[in-house]
Amino acid sequence: MNTARQAEIALTQRVRRSQTAATDARDLKARLVAFAQELGFDLCRVAQCAPPAHAEEFRDWLDQGAQGEMEYMARGEEKRRNPQKILLGAKSIVVLALNYFQGDAVEPACPHAAGSADRTFPAWGQAGSSARGKIARYAWGDDYHDVIEAKLRKIDNFLREFGGKQKCYVDTGPVLERDFAAEAGVGWHGKSTMLIHERLGTWFFLAEVLTTLELPPDAPAVDRCGRCVRCIEACPTGAITAPHKLDARRCISYLTIELKGAIPLELRPLIGDRIFGCDDCLEACPWNRFAQVGHETAFATRRSTTDFALRDYLKLSEPEFRDLFRSSPIKRIRRRGFLRNVCVALGNVGTRADLPALEQATHDPEPLIVEHAKWAIERICSRLALSRRKHGD
């Protein structure tokens, strides 16, 4: 057999092996997508494991100090800019989305939805007792980290059966997740920097599985925001400084969750009645008119997050706080952070009837709570005095 014929046979064999591998990869991906749907995920898509599209913009953002006190962003910079530093040999990134939309806040209809912790304080949260605070929708139910991490362990085990080595993350890993989600077609980058899906709107969690298995990538999402700037206009603090640019130091979600110390005085009035996160830029998005209520029961609304009077939260001792929010993402900011936020909200929307609870809070052993309670008292008194002058009293 001559050399040319040998080369032709070798090429044919390589092509066949390649075609077989491609067929196997497509089959594995189809099985993975089906398995992810069985676990409750709404979307399962794949991106190539390559440097994220906005790696340089991320570095510029860090250089500007726009991350505030989120030092973990800078610590994980190299990994965020190069996923090979997370998992050497990774070829694909599986991006998963899980809908958490619960519609309007309602009284839970079943014991599981209410949570045992909600039933610990049956006299609290009575209708009309006082102003209520706003909590971001994603925190109305169970902690999404716990819910999704359990599902990711099953995804990991599934891919291990095919020889894959994985690293799984939900929000807490050094991954620029929205870049890979957009690359995989899960959604597009909204001008608020949040990801948008044409069917889920903005109400979904993201999770990533880096794997050494090579899976066929999906097509990127197309930006469909057009000229709309409603999210930018809706931001109470002007934290969205330009399309796709966010100064976290002004973001209410950062101020009420990530910031550990005192909230800057000039920003406190802008927080309004928000006590954990902020949904204003999300609520403003027109694509949310297509959003459907999610099927994950763990995210069902709890009384503890939608039906408590603000001043009733100030009664919480440390053990009571842990019990009330033990399976909620709110537990991460601890009692001191949460009651700090409650004091600010009361300063903005509270009435004379809330002053005794705030006065009691000025004797709290936690200095952070004391300082914000005193501010709230001064602000309520100032508002009451202004109201009296307006009415000629």
QUIQUIWO-V719726 format. One record per residue. RES is the residue in one small letter. PSI is psi in radians with two decimals (* if undefined). OMEGA is omega as a letter, one per 20 degrees, with the letter a starting at -180 (none if undefined). BURIAL is + if it has 9 or more other ideal C-beta (glycine too) atoms within 8 Angstrom, else -. Layout:
{{RES & PSI & OMEGA & BURIAL} {RES & PSI & OMEGA & BURIAL}}
//
This chain:
{{m & 2.26 & a & -} {n & 2.91 & a & -} {t & -0.68 & a & -} {a & -0.71 & a & -} {r & -0.69 & r & -} {q & -0.72 & r & +} {a & -0.67 & r & -} {e & -0.74 & r & -} {i & -0.76 & r & -} {a & -0.71 & r & -} {l & -0.74 & r & -} {t & -0.72 & r & -} {q & -0.68 & r & -} {r & -0.71 & r & -} {v & -0.77 & r & -} {r & -0.72 & r & -} {r & -0.70 & r & -} {s & -0.75 & r & -} {q & -0.69 & r & -} {t & -0.74 & r & -} {a & -0.72 & r & -} {a & -0.73 & r & +} {t & -0.74 & r & -} {d & -0.70 & a & -} {a & -0.73 & r & +} {r & -0.69 & r & +} {d & -0.74 & r & -} {l & -0.75 & r & +} {k & -0.75 & r & +} {a & -0.71 & r & -} {r & -0.66 & r & -} {l & -0.80 & r & +} {v & -0.77 & r & +} {a & -0.71 & r & -} {f & -0.72 & r & +} {a & -0.68 & r & +} {q & -0.66 & r & +} {e & -0.57 & a & -} {l & -0.16 & r & +} {g & -0.06 & r & +} {f & 2.48 & r & +} {d & -0.51 & a & +} {l & 2.54 & r & +} {c & 1.94 & a & +} {r & 2.95 & a & +} {v & 2.41 & r & +} {a & 2.67 & r & +} {q & 2.54 & r & +} {c & 1.61 & a & +} {a & 2.93 & r & -} {p & 2.42 & a & -} {p & 2.68 & a & +} {a & -0.55 & a & -} {h & 0.62 & a & -} {a & -0.73 & a & +} {e & -0.68 & r & -} {e & -0.62 & r & -} {f & -0.74 & r & +} {r & -0.74 & r & +} {d & -0.69 & r & -} {w & -0.74 & r & +} {l & -0.73 & a & +} {d & -0.53 & r & -} {q & -0.17 & a & -} {g & 0.30 & a & -} {a & -0.18 & r & +} {q & -0.13 & r & +} {g & -2.27 & a & +} {e & 0.13 & r & -} {m & 1.28 & a & +} {e & -0.43 & r & -} {y & -0.40 & r & -} {m & -0.79 & a & +} {a & -0.65 & r & -} {r & -0.63 & a & -} {g & 0.33 & a & +} {e & -0.85 & a & +} {e & -0.71 & r & -} {k & -0.65 & r & +} {r & -0.53 & a & +} {r & -0.29 & a & +} {n & 1.71 & a & +} {p & -0.25 & r & +} {q & -0.38 & r & +} {k & -0.20 & r & -} {i & -0.85 & a & +} {l & 1.76 & a & +} {l & 2.26 & r & -} {g & 0.03 & r & -} {a & 2.37 & a & +} {k & -0.45 & a & +} {s & 2.68 & r & +} {i & 2.01 & r & +} {v & 2.13 & a & +} {v & 2.24 & a & +} {l & 2.52 & r & +} {a & 2.44 & a & +} {l & 2.09 & a & +} {n & 2.29 & r & +} {y & 0.13 & a & +} {f & 2.26 & a & +} {q & 0.20 & a & +} {g & -2.65 & r & -} {d & 2.62 & r & -} {a & 2.24 & r & -} {v & 2.83 & r & -} {e & 2.21 & r & -} {p & 2.44 & a & +} {a & -0.16 & a & -} {c & 2.73 & a & -} {p & -0.67 & a & -} {h & -0.75 & a & -} {a & -0.64 & a & +} {a & -0.64 & a & +} {g & 2.43 & a & +} {s & -0.56 & a & -} {a & -0.61 & r & +} {d & -0.55 & a & +} {r & -0.07 & a & +} {t & -0.49 & a & +} {f & 1.18 & a & +} {p & -0.39 & a & -} {a & -0.16 & a & -} {w & 2.80 & r & +} {g & 0.49 & r & +} {q & 2.50 & a & -} {a & 2.34 & r & -} {g & 0.06 & a & -} {s & -0.54 & a & -} {s & 3.06 & r & +} {a & 2.63 & r & +} {r & 2.70 & r & +} {g & 2.79 & r & +} {k & 2.30 & r & +} {i & 2.36 & a & +} {a & 2.49 & a & +} {r & -0.64 & a & +} {y & -0.30 & a & +} {a & 0.24 & r & +} {w & -0.45 & a & +} {g & -2.50 & a & +} {d & 2.82 & r & +} {d & 2.09 & a & +} {y & -0.47 & r & +} {h & -0.85 & a & +} {d & -0.74 & a & +} {v & -0.83 & a & +} {i & -0.64 & r & +} {e & -0.64 & r & +} {a & -0.65 & r & -} {k & -0.64 & a & +} {l & -0.58 & r & +} {r & -0.62 & r & +} {k & -0.64 & r & +} {i & -0.76 & r & +} {d & -0.84 & r & +} {n & -0.65 & r & -} {f & -0.82 & a & +} {l & -0.47 & r & +} {r & -0.57 & r & +} {e & -0.35 & a & -} {f & 0.26 & r & -} {g & 0.18 & a & -} {g & 2.61 & r & +} {k & 2.30 & a & -} {q & 2.75 & r & +} {k & 2.21 & a & +} {c & 2.42 & a & +} {y & 2.57 & r & +} {v & 1.71 & r & +} {d & -0.61 & a & +} {t & -0.13 & a & -} {g & 2.85 & a & +} {p & 1.10 & a & -} {v & 2.30 & r & +} {l & 1.35 & a & +} {e & -0.61 & a & +} {r & -0.53 & r & +} {d & -0.84 & a & +} {f & -0.57 & r & +} {a & -0.72 & r & +} {a & -0.71 & r & +} {e & -0.59 & a & +} {a & -0.10 & r & +} {g & 0.24 & r & +} {v & -0.57 & r & +} {g & -3.06 & r & +} {w & 2.82 & a & +} {h & 1.98 & r & +} {g & 2.85 & a & +} {k & -0.28 & r & +} {s & -0.10 & a & +} {t & -0.12 & r & +} {m & 2.68 & r & +} {l & 2.50 & a & +} {i & 2.35 & r & +} {h & 2.47 & a & +} {e & -0.36 & a & -} {r & -0.59 & a & -} {l & -0.18 & a & +} {g & -2.25 & r & +} {t & 0.02 & a & +} {w & 1.20 & r & +} {f & 2.61 & r & +} {f & 2.67 & r & +} {l & 2.57 & r & +} {a & 2.67 & a & +} {e & 2.49 & r & +} {v & 1.90 & r & +} {l & 2.31 & a & +} {t & 2.62 & r & +} {t & -0.12 & r & +} {l & 2.50 & r & +} {e & 1.98 & a & -} {l & 2.59 & r & +} {p & 2.20 & a & -} {p & 2.70 & r & +} {d & 2.89 & r & +} {a & 2.52 & r & -} {p & 2.77 & r & -} {a & 2.68 & r & +} {v & 2.33 & r & -} {d & 2.14 & a & -} {r & 0.49 & r & -} {c & -0.49 & a & +} {g & -2.37 & a & -} {r & -0.02 & a & -} {c & 2.31 & r & -} {v & 0.47 & a & -} {r & -0.64 & a & +} {c & -0.68 & r & +} {i & -0.77 & a & +} {e & -0.47 & a & -} {a & -0.34 & a & +} {c & 2.10 & a & +} {p & -0.46 & a & +} {t & 0.02 & a & +} {g & 0.51 & a & -} {a & -0.47 & r & +} {i & 1.66 & a & +} {t & -0.35 & r & -} {a & 2.89 & r & -} {p & 2.20 & r & -} {h & 0.31 & r & -} {k & 2.15 & a & -} {l & 2.22 & r & +} {d & 1.75 & a & +} {a & -0.47 & a & +} {r & -0.32 & r & +} {r & -0.13 & a & +} {c & 2.31 & a & +} {i & -0.57 & r & +} {s & -0.71 & r & +} {y & -0.82 & a & +} {l & -0.61 & a & +} {t & -0.15 & a & +} {i & -0.98 & a & +} {e & -0.65 & a & +} {l & 2.21 & a & +} {k & -0.41 & a & -} {g & -2.60 & a & -} {a & 2.47 & r & -} {i & 2.30 & a & +} {p & 2.38 & a & -} {l & -0.71 & a & -} {e & -0.33 & a & -} {l & -0.30 & a & +} {r & -0.80 & r & +} {p & -0.48 & a & +} {l & -0.28 & a & -} {i & -0.44 & r & +} {g & -2.28 & a & +} {d & 0.34 & a & +} {r & 2.25 & a & +} {i & -0.12 & r & +} {f & 1.75 & r & +} {g & -3.07 & a & +} {c & 2.36 & a & +} {d & 0.16 & a & +} {d & -0.78 & a & +} {c & -0.51 & r & +} {l & -0.78 & a & +} {e & -0.52 & a & -} {a & -0.28 & a & +} {c & 2.14 & a & +} {p & -0.44 & a & -} {w & -0.30 & a & +} {n & -0.14 & r & +} {r & -0.26 & r & -} {f & -0.09 & a & -} {a & 2.40 & r & +} {q & 2.62 & r & -} {v & 2.31 & a & -} {g & 2.86 & a & +} {h & -0.08 & a & -} {e & 1.92 & a & +} {t & -0.40 & a & -} {a & -0.36 & a & -} {f & 0.14 & r & +} {a & 2.56 & a & +} {t & 2.43 & r & +} {r & 2.58 & r & +} {r & -0.60 & a & +} {s & -0.33 & a & +} {t & -0.15 & a & +} {t & -0.19 & a & +} {d & 0.42 & r & -} {f & 2.42 & r & +} {a & 2.50 & a & +} {l & -0.80 & a & +} {r & -0.41 & r & +} {d & -0.52 & r & +} {y & -0.53 & a & +} {l & -0.26 & r & +} {k & -0.20 & a & +} {l & 2.17 & r & +} {s & 3.03 & r & -} {e & -0.86 & r & -} {p & -0.65 & r & -} {e & -0.68 & r & +} {f & -0.83 & a & +} {r & -0.65 & a & +} {d & -0.76 & a & +} {l & -0.64 & a & +} {f & 0.43 & a & +} {r & -0.48 & r & -} {s & 0.32 & a & +} {s & 2.63 & r & +} {p & -0.28 & a & +} {i & -0.43 & a & +} {k & -0.41 & a & +} {r & -0.44 & a & -} {i & -0.05 & r & +} {r & 2.96 & a & -} {r & -0.77 & a & +} {r & -0.74 & r & +} {g & -0.70 & a & +} {f & -0.80 & a & +} {l & -0.48 & r & +} {r & -0.84 & a & +} {n & -0.71 & r & +} {v & -0.73 & r & +} {c & -0.76 & r & +} {v & -0.78 & r & +} {a & -0.73 & r & +} {l & -0.64 & r & +} {g & -0.55 & a & +} {n & -0.61 & a & +} {v & -0.07 & a & -} {g & 2.94 & a & +} {t & -3.09 & r & -} {r & -0.59 & a & -} {a & -0.32 & a & -} {d & -0.17 & a & +} {l & -0.72 & r & +} {p & -0.70 & r & -} {a & -0.68 & r & +} {l & -0.67 & r & +} {e & -0.71 & r & +} {q & -0.65 & a & +} {a & -0.37 & r & +} {t & -0.13 & r & +} {h & 0.19 & r & -} {d & 2.53 & r & +} {p & -0.22 & a & -} {e & 1.97 & a & +} {p & -0.60 & a & -} {l & -0.71 & r & +} {i & -0.74 & a & +} {v & -0.82 & a & +} {e & -0.75 & a & +} {h & -0.52 & r & +} {a & -0.74 & r & +} {k & -0.70 & r & +} {w & -0.75 & a & +} {a & -0.72 & r & +} {i & -0.82 & r & +} {e & -0.69 & a & +} {r & -0.72 & r & +} {i & -0.79 & r & +} {c & -0.67 & r & +} {s & -0.74 & r & -} {r & -0.69 & r & -} {l & -0.71 & r & +} {a & -0.73 & r & -} {l & -0.72 & r & -} {s & -0.70 & r & -} {r & -0.71 & a & -} {r & -0.67 & a & -} {k & -0.59 & a & -} {h & 0.13 & r & -} {g & 0.34 & a & -} {d & * & none & -}}
//
